[in-house]
Amino acid sequence: MADREMTDRLAEVFDLVGPLYRRAQRKVELYLPGEGLSVGMRAVLVLLREHGPMTVPQMGRAQALSRQFVQRMINDAAAHGLVESVPNPAHKRSSLIRLTEEGQAVITAVIDSERAMLGQAGGDLSEADVDACIRVLSRLVRFLDDVDVD
């Protein structure tokens, strides 16, 4: 494929990612269990579920989000009893954030609900289709790794 044609095709991918993200965000918020759980809170809860306790700056870097935004999401999640701060042996001034038992239960329910919904989305897609999509999106994310979010 010629460079110009490839550039145009990658622009098509970018043009689809925004609406996909916004629609998924709205859909997720409609089905999130628990009053007041936002997509931002969901993002940090998933991160903590996958990686264990983390600092706010670590979460910001992992999600390409500002520390201020992550801190607001952590504050909201803490107000709902979903996360808690614990001492960080590696850094006295930057606490670790971890899921509470309730937070673990809530994010597990959210993920289970999302998986049930996504089970209906596959249609006639093949494993190769999904692999190609993941490969392209991963390449674009790596290409933009140098973008500073703070």
C-alpha positions as CSV (number, residue, x, y, z in Angstrom):
1,M,0.0,0.0,0.0
2,A,1.4,3.4,-0.9
3,D,2.3,5.8,1.9
4,R,-0.5,8.3,1.1
5,E,-3.1,5.5,1.0
6,M,-1.8,4.0,4.3
7,T,-2.0,7.5,5.9
8,D,-5.6,7.9,4.7
9,R,-6.5,4.5,6.1
10,L,-4.9,5.2,9.5
11,A,-6.8,8.5,9.5
12,E,-10.0,6.4,9.0
13,V,-9.0,4.5,12.2
14,F,-8.5,7.7,14.1
15,D,-11.9,9.0,12.9
16,L,-13.6,5.8,14.2
17,V,-11.8,5.7,17.6
18,G,-13.4,8.9,18.9
19,P,-17.0,8.0,18.3
20,L,-16.4,4.4,19.5
21,Y,-14.9,5.7,22.7
22,R,-17.7,8.1,23.4
23,R,-20.5,5.6,22.6
24,A,-18.8,2.9,24.7
25,Q,-18.4,5.5,27.5
26,R,-22.1,6.3,27.4
27,K,-23.1,2.6,27.2
28,V,-20.8,1.7,30.1
29,E,-22.2,4.5,32.3
30,L,-25.8,3.3,31.6
31,Y,-25.0,-0.2,32.9
32,L,-22.5,0.5,35.7
33,P,-23.7,-1.0,38.9
34,G,-23.8,1.3,41.8
35,E,-25.0,4.9,41.8
36,G,-22.3,7.5,40.9
37,L,-19.7,5.2,39.4
38,S,-18.2,7.0,36.4
39,V,-16.2,5.8,33.5
40,G,-13.1,7.5,35.0
41,M,-13.6,5.7,38.3
42,R,-14.1,2.4,36.3
43,A,-10.7,3.0,34.6
44,V,-8.8,3.4,37.8
45,L,-10.6,0.4,39.4
46,V,-9.7,-1.8,36.4
47,L,-6.1,-0.6,36.6
48,L,-5.9,-1.5,40.3
49,R,-7.6,-4.9,39.7
50,E,-5.1,-5.7,37.0
51,H,-1.9,-4.4,38.6
52,G,-2.5,-4.2,42.3
53,P,-1.8,-1.2,44.5
54,M,-0.3,1.8,42.6
55,T,0.4,5.4,43.1
56,V,-1.6,8.2,41.5
57,P,1.3,9.2,39.2
58,Q,1.8,5.5,38.1
59,M,-1.9,5.3,37.3
60,G,-1.8,8.5,35.3
61,R,1.2,7.3,33.2
62,A,-0.4,3.9,32.6
63,Q,-3.6,5.5,31.4
64,A,-2.2,8.6,29.7
65,L,-4.2,10.7,32.1
66,S,-3.2,13.7,34.1
67,R,-2.4,13.1,37.8
68,Q,-5.0,15.7,38.7
69,F,-7.7,13.7,36.8
70,V,-6.6,10.4,38.4
71,Q,-6.6,12.0,41.8
72,R,-10.2,13.3,41.3
73,M,-11.3,9.8,40.3
74,I,-9.5,8.3,43.3
75,N,-11.2,10.8,45.6
76,D,-14.5,9.9,44.1
77,A,-13.9,6.1,44.4
78,A,-12.7,6.6,48.0
79,A,-15.9,8.5,48.8
80,H,-17.8,5.4,47.6
81,G,-15.6,3.1,49.7
82,L,-14.1,1.4,46.6
83,V,-10.4,2.3,47.2
84,E,-8.2,3.2,50.1
85,S,-4.7,4.7,50.6
86,V,-2.0,2.6,52.2
87,P,1.6,3.5,53.1
88,N,4.1,3.1,50.2
89,P,7.3,1.5,51.5
90,A,9.2,2.8,48.4
91,H,8.1,6.4,48.7
92,K,6.9,8.0,52.0
93,R,5.1,11.0,50.4
94,S,3.2,9.1,47.6
95,S,0.7,6.6,49.1
96,L,-0.3,3.5,47.3
97,I,-4.0,3.2,46.3
98,R,-5.6,-0.2,46.5
99,L,-9.1,-1.7,46.0
100,T,-11.2,-2.3,49.0
101,E,-13.2,-5.6,49.2
102,E,-16.3,-3.6,48.0
103,G,-14.2,-2.1,45.2
104,Q,-13.1,-5.5,44.1
105,A,-16.7,-6.8,44.0
106,V,-17.9,-3.7,42.1
107,I,-15.3,-3.8,39.4
108,T,-15.7,-7.6,39.0
109,A,-19.5,-7.0,38.5
110,V,-18.7,-4.2,36.0
111,I,-16.3,-6.4,34.0
112,D,-18.7,-9.3,34.0
113,S,-21.5,-7.1,32.7
114,E,-19.3,-5.6,30.0
115,R,-18.1,-9.1,28.8
116,A,-21.8,-10.2,28.6
117,M,-22.6,-7.2,26.4
118,L,-19.5,-7.6,24.2
119,G,-20.4,-11.2,23.7
120,Q,-23.1,-9.9,21.4
121,A,-20.8,-7.6,19.4
122,G,-18.6,-10.2,17.6
123,G,-21.0,-11.1,14.8
124,D,-19.1,-12.4,11.9
125,L,-15.7,-11.2,13.1
126,S,-12.9,-13.7,13.1
127,E,-10.1,-14.1,15.6
128,A,-7.7,-12.8,12.8
129,D,-9.9,-9.6,12.5
130,V,-9.6,-8.9,16.2
131,D,-5.9,-9.7,16.2
132,A,-5.4,-7.2,13.3
133,C,-7.4,-4.5,15.1
134,I,-5.4,-4.9,18.3
135,R,-2.2,-4.8,16.3
136,V,-3.1,-1.6,14.5
137,L,-4.5,0.2,17.6
138,S,-1.5,-0.9,19.6
139,R,0.9,0.5,17.0
140,L,-1.0,3.8,17.1
141,V,-0.8,4.0,20.9
142,R,2.9,3.3,20.8
143,F,3.3,6.0,18.1
144,L,1.7,8.5,20.4
145,D,3.7,7.4,23.6
146,D,5.6,10.6,23.7
147,V,2.5,12.8,24.2
148,D,2.7,14.4,27.6
149,V,-0.7,14.4,29.5
150,D,0.3,16.7,32.3
